[in-house]
Amino acid sequence: METIGKAILSVIEGGLTASPLPSEKSLIAKPIIRLPETVEECRSLKEWADAQPDGVPPASTSQLARHLEYLAVTLPRQAADDESGEKRTAVYARILGGYSNHALAYMARKACETLNWFPTPKQCLDILETYRPPQTEKDGALALCHRFWQGRFEDWHAAVRDGSADQATIDGAPKQWRMIAMERGLLRLLEDGSFVLRRKIISEASA
């Protein structure tokens, strides 16, 4: 076990992995991750989500060592002297060093369930290809923001469709919404760039 830990530590200290310093954006206070009820809540949630890094950070040195040690004590492997064992473990550390803790835990568990011997690097990578990470908080927050705006659009579109939307409601909507309503025959674009209810124009023309 000591050889595994020393090998991994040697690889990390050699410059394989470096934890980035937190940016100013990442210091934005985390809001409650729930479906927003107001535009302000939605904007705050999206601001926080946009500031979060993509993906999941790689496993720490100790986490990677723990997963390899778990494999080593669970699955048999060919005997090797300290030098060759340390070099071999360093290879595993370099190949697996970029994966998340959850991904490595999945790999170690699947290897113990399906293999009779300590996995080769290729077998580890083959198992990792089948790993499907859970949704991150960032993805969940962005999905909630999308649901919020989708709901707002549907309410606005319904008001335009049934003619209950006043001009201020139409003018205050994002241009993309107004373009969609125009393409669906609900609004008409005037020469001055404004949008009005198509049924209103038809009604005035027939009066």
Secondary structure, 3 states (H helix, E strand, C coil): CHHHHHHHHHHHHCCCCCCCCCCCHHHCCCCCCCCCCCHHHHHHHHHHHHHCCCCCCCCCHHHHHHHHHHHHHHCCCCCCCHHHHHHHHHHHHHHHCCCCHHHHHHHHHHHHHHCCCCCCHHHHHHHHHCCCCCCCHHHHHHHHHHHHHHHHHHHHHHHHHHCCCCHHHHHCCCHHHHHHHHHCCCEEECCCCCEEEHHHHHHHHHC
